[in-house]
Amino acid sequence: MATGLPEFYKYNLWANLRLLDACAQLSDAQMDATTEGIFGSVRETLVHMLSSEEGYARSVTGNLPTTPQLGELSTFPGFDELRRRAERSGEALIRFAEQAGQADLNKILHLDGGTYDASVTIVLIQALNHTIDHRSQISTLLSQQGIEPPDLDSWSYNDAMR
């Protein structure tokens, strides 16, 4: 078992859910605002971020069927659905991290239809890096609209868990 690894994914799930709660309070105009240098609007970035996390969880666990995938939806699924999916993929990553041994982490995955190889460790790093990056972009969008983004750093997570 990889000691301490699950805590990273517990933090990640906590931050994703906290961000969803904050964004659920936004108006449609605030959800659709965008600026240069970021992925897209708050709405687009949330769907992309959580759809990607579903994919990372599916890659490392070998399951987590989701039909349709978030990124394939033609309309915004709403915050209840985003929260449900964030919980499911986040909990799958936590469970995997709790049970993974070094051999599991070293396993090579054949991604993108077999055109790209990476170890499970790399996919796990990407899962964290990707969500942190997009949560930061959403925080920037909120700040540019005069909205105080939620504190999503590890100190806030520590305080919330105490």
PyMOL commands that set and color helices and strands:
alter all, ss='L'
color gray80, all
select helices_A, chain A and resi 5-23+28-32+42-61+70-72+79-99+102-106+120-144+154-161
alter helices_A, ss='H'
color red, helices_A
select strands_A, chain A and resi 108-111+116-119
alter strands_A, ss='S'
color yellow, strands_A
deselect
rebuild
show_as cartoon
